[in-house]
Amino acid sequence: MIVGEDSFDQLRVIGEFTFTPREIDCLACIFSGRSSKFIASLFSLSVRTVEAHVHNIMLKIGCGSRQHLITFIEKAHKEEPFRRHYYSCLRKRRFENALKDTRTSIKQKPIWFIFNFSHAISRSSRVRVKLLETHLECLGHKVTSKYKEDGISGKLIITKYHKDNGEKTSPLTEIDFSDLEENYYKTAIDFFSNFLSKEIMVKIRGEVDEDEGEMEDKTEKNDGKEKRPNRFYRGKNKVIIAGCFVIFISLLFIKIWMSFFMEKESPYNNSNLVSLEGSHILNRKKLMDTIEAKLNRQKGIKSVILMGIGGSGKTTLARGFARSKKNICSLEILAENPQTTINSFRESAYILAKTEAQQRELDWIGKIRHIPTRDNKIVRFVRDRLRDQKEWILIYDNVHSFVSIQDYIPRDEVSWGNGSVIITTQNSNIEHSNLFSPDAYMAIGELSTDEALTILLKILSITEPLSPKMFSELRECLKVIPHFPLDVSIAGNFIKNTHILPRDYAKKMKQYSSRLQDSEPSLLQEMGISHLTRNDIILNSLKSILEIKPEFKEIALNIFILDSQNIMEEIICLLKDKMIVKELIFYLKKYSLVSTMENRPKSFSIHRSTQKIALDYLLDDLNTHKNTVPLEEIYGALEKYGREIMDRFDYKRMKLFLPHLKEILSKEYLPNTSKKEELRFILGCHYLYLNDFKAAKKIFEGNIHRLSKNDDKISRARNLEYLGNTYKFLGKYLAAKQSLREPFDIFIKVQEG
């Protein structure tokens, strides 16, 4: 087996997680106990690149250490495929090293090989042909592939061609693709024997035919730097060597004795937090200072709740704060539901178990068959270990429902000891809960422009002062990117890895549509940057909400079609029952898709990026371009509301309602119906009532121009009447007289007819 599709097909998807080929390579080496330095050497990568891949894997799975990755593989029953993949990587590396050594040891003129085969070969055969080309290049030769429609689909015909004298021989050999797939190395070696000596072939064959144990030892030896024997180890210094051996045995004995009698260990390594290294990490000092201030104002077990939409950097902020507290035991609990919470407690228990007695206690707990009893004892074990610490920090990450996990959150200082709890959640409804102090809640919003620019410059590796042109391009690019760490990080990595100019990326984002972004997530995933985008987060949340009740779809369309700011609940309640509307708003807050206005408790707002993605999805899902019924009902409800506040001369509500009318009418891609024309008339009336006569004049004149193309005389007369009144307020009395005369004539004709 060669390293490639055989392993990747089995390991690409494990459970709900999808891995890239390079992530599979790293997981295979980690499962075999290899360090980042060894992995970097094996795959010719930098250590930082390997660490970045490992970090992305941990984020994807939701774990905090290499031991947890091994546990994940074992639970998925993928031990054998990963082991085979690891040895396959070793064999491939040693084979290529042997070919490169052969190239340097013999002085052979380059040979030009021509590969002829049919387009009809399978994908797996094409992979192996490409690998054979690579290995020939390792020997210093050149290869040209030619596809022939009339070729034999089951054969690879190889011709040798000497470039110096132009001599082209008859076909050197024919290779059966079935042989190439079943045993690549044997077939490749047989082919190399056509132009390499027997001695060299014996050496190359030995590199591939070694057993796995020998291969691993040799690879590790070759990847490190071999040192020459030091004079210190010669025979005349045997006494010194013996003395060193005695000292070593003595130190080993002391260490064993101390570990036996001294059960407590320094808490400094009691942490499962993922390393915070990467260009997208930003030191948000002001927010960290706010967390510190909130904790200092509390007594007993302190708590802070970080609320915000996915991608706002809540988890990174919590981890950064915990890591800034040196010599404090810090643990992260994945608290999406009770099962993930207890699993995280179990992993934390093994981190905190430092003595043999504690390890034996955990083993005994693991054998308890009654699950509630076993889970309860795991939590108690962690509680007792934390109580022994001087101070601790527990991060409860991605909490969905507080009721389901509240039994796992520390309350009693006597039982748990001195510590702090940091909770990250999208569920902004927790603000109405009495579980925590009112001062504990903290909303995490967008980055400032300067913070977003700092992340972008880090990712693009720009350290020198920017030229005015580049600075202007980056600022323009940031104008169309939501200022959340996730979005800025994705944009920066996309620009960096695709070599697209910032101004071109800005144009792409201006034309943004969730229906046009299918390529971006897959490309980013191949780069190992992120497995979730803003589009994924919002749509996954929205789909979960819409599955609860079918009535939610039409109400959600009404919400997302309006202006994103100052959306009044009373407008939405015109469409459906008040209780259903409040229920939908509750779930939207749960996923932080909307946020409550502090000075207007019965109003809420939406981030513009959220609004655009959600509206694109809803318009597609409801098929509004063909079926205008949902929009007609929404237009009708909004028209009714607009007329009611006009009849009451409610100028305050008119002022709040005006941006929503403008937003709906600005969406030219929405179907144009008679109800939409009524909304245009209402908009003009609102401008007139609010004394914005110039805006009212523009609206009414536009309405009249459109109505001249149809026979709706009543609507035309009504717009002319209000246009005449507008001219009057502007002091254009002659124009007002002419505008008011025509509607009078129209009304007379309609009455006579």
SULRAMO-V525814 format. One record per backbone hydrogen bond with DSSP energy under -1.0 kcal/mol. NH is the residue of the N-H (numbers start at 1). CO is the residue of the C=O. If there is no record, write none. Layout:
BEGIN
NH,CO ; NH,CO
END
This chain:
BEGIN
8,4 ; 9,5 ; 11,7 ; 12,8 ; 14,17 ; 17,14 ; 19,12 ; 24,20 ; 25,21 ; 26,22 ; 27,23 ; 28,24 ; 29,25 ; 30,26 ; 31,27 ; 32,28 ; 33,30 ; 34,29 ; 39,35 ; 40,36 ; 41,37 ; 42,38 ; 43,39 ; 45,40 ; 50,46 ; 51,47 ; 52,48 ; 53,49 ; 54,50 ; 55,51 ; 56,52 ; 57,53 ; 58,54 ; 59,55 ; 60,56 ; 61,57 ; 62,58 ; 63,58 ; 69,65 ; 70,66 ; 71,67 ; 72,68 ; 73,69 ; 74,70 ; 75,71 ; 76,72 ; 77,74 ; 78,73 ; 82,78 ; 83,79 ; 84,80 ; 85,81 ; 86,82 ; 87,83 ; 88,84 ; 89,85 ; 90,86 ; 91,87 ; 92,88 ; 93,89 ; 94,90 ; 95,91 ; 96,92 ; 97,93 ; 98,94 ; 99,95 ; 100,96 ; 101,97 ; 102,98 ; 103,99 ; 104,100 ; 105,101 ; 106,102 ; 112,161 ; 113,142 ; 114,159 ; 115,144 ; 116,157 ; 117,146 ; 121,118 ; 126,122 ; 127,123 ; 128,124 ; 129,125 ; 130,126 ; 131,127 ; 132,128 ; 133,129 ; 134,130 ; 135,131 ; 136,132 ; 137,133 ; 138,134 ; 140,137 ; 141,136 ; 142,111 ; 144,113 ; 146,115 ; 148,117 ; 151,148 ; 155,152 ; 156,175 ; 157,116 ; 158,173 ; 159,114 ; 161,112 ; 162,167 ; 166,162 ; 169,160 ; 172,158 ; 173,158 ; 175,156 ; 177,154 ; 180,176 ; 181,177 ; 182,178 ; 183,179 ; 187,183 ; 188,184 ; 189,185 ; 190,186 ; 191,187 ; 192,188 ; 193,189 ; 194,191 ; 195,192 ; 196,192 ; 201,197 ; 202,198 ; 203,199 ; 204,200 ; 205,201 ; 206,202 ; 207,203 ; 209,205 ; 215,211 ; 216,212 ; 217,213 ; 218,214 ; 219,215 ; 220,216 ; 221,217 ; 222,218 ; 223,219 ; 233,230 ; 234,231 ; 237,234 ; 238,235 ; 241,237 ; 242,238 ; 243,239 ; 244,240 ; 245,241 ; 246,242 ; 247,243 ; 248,244 ; 249,245 ; 250,246 ; 251,247 ; 252,248 ; 253,249 ; 254,250 ; 255,251 ; 256,252 ; 257,253 ; 258,254 ; 259,255 ; 260,256 ; 261,257 ; 262,258 ; 270,267 ; 271,269 ; 277,275 ; 281,278 ; 284,282 ; 285,283 ; 288,284 ; 289,285 ; 290,286 ; 291,287 ; 292,288 ; 293,289 ; 294,290 ; 295,291 ; 296,292 ; 297,293 ; 298,295 ; 302,419 ; 304,421 ; 305,440 ; 306,423 ; 307,442 ; 308,425 ; 312,309 ; 317,313 ; 318,314 ; 319,315 ; 320,316 ; 321,317 ; 322,318 ; 323,319 ; 324,320 ; 326,324 ; 329,391 ; 330,270 ; 331,393 ; 333,395 ; 335,397 ; 341,337 ; 342,338 ; 343,339 ; 344,340 ; 345,341 ; 346,342 ; 347,343 ; 348,344 ; 349,345 ; 350,346 ; 351,347 ; 352,348 ; 353,349 ; 354,352 ; 359,355 ; 360,356 ; 361,357 ; 362,358 ; 363,359 ; 364,360 ; 365,361 ; 366,362 ; 368,365 ; 374,370 ; 375,371 ; 376,372 ; 377,373 ; 378,374 ; 379,375 ; 380,376 ; 381,377 ; 382,378 ; 383,379 ; 384,380 ; 385,381 ; 386,382 ; 387,383 ; 389,386 ; 393,329 ; 394,420 ; 395,331 ; 396,422 ; 397,333 ; 399,424 ; 406,402 ; 408,405 ; 416,412 ; 417,413 ; 420,392 ; 421,302 ; 422,394 ; 423,304 ; 424,396 ; 425,306 ; 428,426 ; 428,589 ; 430,427 ; 431,428 ; 432,429 ; 433,430 ; 440,437 ; 442,305 ; 444,307 ; 447,483 ; 452,448 ; 453,449 ; 454,450 ; 455,451 ; 456,452 ; 457,453 ; 458,454 ; 459,455 ; 460,456 ; 461,458 ; 462,457 ; 471,467 ; 472,468 ; 473,469 ; 474,470 ; 475,471 ; 476,472 ; 477,473 ; 478,474 ; 479,475 ; 480,477 ; 484,482 ; 486,311 ; 488,484 ; 489,485 ; 490,486 ; 491,487 ; 492,488 ; 493,489 ; 494,490 ; 495,491 ; 496,492 ; 497,493 ; 498,494 ; 505,501 ; 506,502 ; 507,503 ; 508,504 ; 509,505 ; 510,506 ; 511,507 ; 512,509 ; 516,513 ; 523,519 ; 524,520 ; 525,521 ; 526,522 ; 527,523 ; 528,525 ; 529,524 ; 537,533 ; 538,534 ; 539,535 ; 540,536 ; 541,537 ; 542,538 ; 543,539 ; 544,540 ; 545,541 ; 546,542 ; 547,543 ; 548,545 ; 552,549 ; 553,550 ; 555,551 ; 556,552 ; 557,553 ; 558,554 ; 559,555 ; 560,556 ; 561,557 ; 567,604 ; 569,602 ; 571,568 ; 572,568 ; 573,569 ; 575,572 ; 581,577 ; 582,578 ; 583,579 ; 584,580 ; 585,581 ; 586,582 ; 587,583 ; 588,584 ; 589,585 ; 590,586 ; 591,587 ; 592,589 ; 593,588 ; 595,605 ; 597,603 ; 603,600 ; 604,567 ; 605,595 ; 606,564 ; 611,607 ; 612,608 ; 613,609 ; 614,610 ; 615,611 ; 616,612 ; 617,613 ; 618,614 ; 619,615 ; 620,616 ; 621,617 ; 622,618 ; 624,619 ; 626,623 ; 627,623 ; 632,628 ; 633,629 ; 634,630 ; 635,631 ; 636,632 ; 637,633 ; 638,634 ; 639,635 ; 640,636 ; 641,637 ; 642,638 ; 643,639 ; 644,640 ; 645,641 ; 646,642 ; 647,643 ; 648,644 ; 649,646 ; 650,645 ; 651,649 ; 654,650 ; 655,651 ; 656,652 ; 657,653 ; 658,654 ; 661,657 ; 662,658 ; 663,659 ; 664,660 ; 665,661 ; 666,662 ; 667,664 ; 668,666 ; 670,667 ; 677,673 ; 678,674 ; 679,675 ; 680,676 ; 681,677 ; 682,678 ; 683,679 ; 684,680 ; 685,681 ; 686,682 ; 687,683 ; 688,684 ; 689,685 ; 690,686 ; 691,688 ; 692,687 ; 693,691 ; 696,692 ; 697,693 ; 698,694 ; 699,695 ; 700,696 ; 701,697 ; 702,698 ; 703,699 ; 704,700 ; 705,701 ; 706,702 ; 707,703 ; 708,704 ; 709,706 ; 710,707 ; 713,711 ; 716,712 ; 717,713 ; 718,714 ; 719,715 ; 720,716 ; 721,717 ; 722,718 ; 723,719 ; 724,720 ; 725,721 ; 726,722 ; 727,723 ; 728,724 ; 729,725 ; 730,726 ; 731,728 ; 732,727 ; 733,731 ; 736,732 ; 737,733 ; 738,734 ; 739,735 ; 740,736 ; 741,737 ; 742,738 ; 744,740 ; 745,741 ; 746,742 ; 747,743 ; 748,744 ; 749,745 ; 750,746 ; 751,747 ; 752,748 ; 753,749
END
